[in-house]
Structure formats: structure tokens, C-alpha cells
Amino acid sequence: MGSMTWEIIDYKAKRRDKLIIMMEIIYIAKGGTSKTHIMFKANLSFSQLNEYINFLTKHGLLQKTLLDGKAVYVPTGKGLEFVEKQQSIIGMFSDDCYKSPLKVSLFNHAGEKGGKGFGPALSAHC
């Protein structure tokens, strides 16, 4: 019987997986964020952003709300759960742990004042 080799996805590749992009959008929106801010931070075109925002809101992962009279997007409980599960899966398959192009430490902000946190940071899997 021949040996089986496994190919692990390189998360440092220039192209990002759609699930990774969705996770980044939810993270960026955690404090209530405008479309423009999300677009620049996630490095997406306006049309790409609209596709993701529409998908995420349609499936209850993000919601549009008003903050100081401005339209912003915030993650829902379902969105935060998605991020936790996604980061757990990434941690299972990555020795180096996925590092977002945003260069953020995902998602352990429970200690911040008023922060709910997203669970253990990815670096905990390293």
C-alpha cells in the first residue's frame, strides 16, 4: 500500500479563501464599522465588499445598525460563533497559525473594557 501525502493550504498565499475573508470582515466590524472602513481594512473592491456584506447579513452573521446617526455593520452572535469555529479549524491545520493580512491578533479581547471576546487567540494553537 502506497503512502498518502497531505497537502496543507498555505494561508500566507496572496489569494484568500472566502471563509477567511468573511472572518476578517466580521472581525473588522466588531465595534460597529462603516462599509468604507471594512472595504479598506479587508482590502476588497466595492463590488466584492457588497457581495460579502449582502451574504453575511442575509445569513445573519452581520447586521446593519445606526451608530451616532451613521450606518455601521456589527457582528451578530451567530457571526461571532462562526469566527470562533473558523479559527478553531484553521488552528487544527496550521503549524504556523494563520496570520491575517490585517496583522491583528485574532480574537481574544475579553479582557478589554466592555469587550466580549471571541475566544482563544489563534496563537494559542501554535
C-alpha positions as CSV (number, residue, x, y, z in Angstrom):
1,M,0.0,0.0,0.0
2,G,1.5,3.4,-1.0
3,S,1.9,6.2,1.4
4,M,-0.6,9.1,1.4
5,T,0.6,12.6,1.4
6,W,-1.5,15.5,2.7
7,E,-1.4,19.0,1.2
8,I,-1.9,21.7,3.8
9,I,-3.3,25.0,2.5
10,D,-0.7,27.9,2.8
11,Y,-2.7,30.7,4.5
12,K,0.1,33.1,3.7
13,A,-0.8,32.8,0.0
14,K,-1.8,36.0,-1.8
15,R,-5.3,34.7,-2.5
16,R,-7.5,34.4,0.5
17,D,-10.2,31.9,0.9
18,K,-13.8,33.2,1.0
19,L,-14.3,31.9,4.6
20,I,-11.1,33.8,5.7
21,I,-12.4,37.0,4.1
22,M,-15.7,36.6,5.8
23,M,-13.9,36.0,9.1
24,E,-11.9,39.2,8.6
25,I,-14.9,41.3,7.8
26,I,-16.7,40.1,11.0
27,Y,-13.6,40.9,13.0
28,I,-13.2,44.4,11.4
29,A,-16.9,45.1,12.2
30,K,-16.7,44.0,15.9
31,G,-17.0,47.6,17.2
32,G,-19.5,48.9,14.6
33,T,-17.8,49.8,11.4
34,S,-18.8,51.6,8.1
35,K,-18.6,49.9,4.8
36,T,-15.8,52.1,3.7
37,H,-13.7,51.2,6.7
38,I,-14.3,47.5,6.1
39,M,-13.5,47.8,2.4
40,F,-10.1,49.3,3.1
41,K,-9.1,47.2,6.1
42,A,-10.1,43.9,4.3
43,N,-8.5,45.1,1.0
44,L,-11.7,44.5,-1.1
45,S,-13.2,46.3,-4.0
46,F,-16.5,48.0,-3.6
47,S,-18.3,45.3,-5.6
48,Q,-16.6,42.5,-3.6
49,L,-17.4,44.1,-0.3
50,N,-21.1,44.4,-1.3
51,E,-21.2,40.7,-2.2
52,Y,-19.8,39.7,1.2
53,I,-21.9,42.2,3.2
54,N,-25.1,41.0,1.4
55,F,-24.2,37.4,2.1
56,L,-23.2,37.9,5.7
57,T,-26.3,40.0,6.5
58,K,-28.6,37.6,4.6
59,H,-27.3,34.7,6.7
60,G,-27.5,36.6,10.0
61,L,-23.7,36.9,10.6
62,L,-23.6,40.7,10.4
63,Q,-26.3,43.3,10.9
64,K,-26.7,46.9,9.8
65,T,-27.4,49.4,12.5
66,L,-27.1,53.1,13.3
67,L,-24.3,54.4,15.5
68,D,-24.3,58.2,16.1
69,G,-26.6,58.6,13.1
70,K,-24.3,56.7,10.7
71,A,-24.9,53.3,9.1
72,V,-22.5,50.7,10.5
73,Y,-22.2,46.9,10.5
74,V,-21.8,44.8,13.6
75,P,-21.4,41.1,14.1
76,T,-24.3,39.1,15.4
77,G,-23.9,36.2,17.9
78,K,-24.1,33.9,15.0
79,G,-21.3,35.8,13.3
80,L,-19.1,35.6,16.4
81,E,-19.8,31.9,16.7
82,F,-18.7,31.5,13.0
83,V,-15.4,33.3,13.8
84,E,-14.7,31.0,16.8
85,K,-15.4,27.9,14.8
86,Q,-13.4,29.0,11.8
87,Q,-10.4,30.0,13.9
88,S,-10.5,26.6,15.6
89,I,-10.5,24.8,12.3
90,I,-7.6,26.9,11.0
91,G,-5.7,26.2,14.2
92,M,-6.1,22.4,13.6
93,F,-4.4,22.5,10.2
94,S,-1.7,25.2,10.6
95,D,1.5,24.7,12.4
96,D,2.4,28.4,11.9
97,C,-1.1,29.5,12.7
98,Y,-2.9,31.7,10.2
99,K,-1.9,35.3,10.3
100,S,-4.4,37.7,8.8
101,P,-3.1,40.3,6.3
102,L,-4.6,42.8,8.8
103,K,-1.8,41.8,11.2
104,V,-4.2,41.5,14.1
105,S,-4.2,39.2,17.0
106,L,-7.4,37.4,16.4
107,F,-9.8,37.4,18.6
108,N,-9.1,37.4,22.3
109,H,-10.4,40.7,23.5
110,A,-12.4,39.5,26.5
111,G,-10.1,41.4,28.8
112,E,-10.7,44.8,27.2
113,K,-13.1,47.1,28.8
114,G,-16.6,46.2,27.6
115,G,-15.2,43.5,25.3
116,K,-17.0,40.2,24.9
117,G,-14.1,38.4,23.4
118,F,-14.0,35.9,20.6
119,G,-12.4,33.0,22.5
120,P,-8.7,32.0,22.5
121,A,-6.4,33.7,20.1
122,L,-5.1,31.7,17.2
123,S,-1.6,31.9,18.5
124,A,-2.7,29.7,21.3
125,H,-2.8,26.8,18.8
126,C,0.9,27.3,17.9
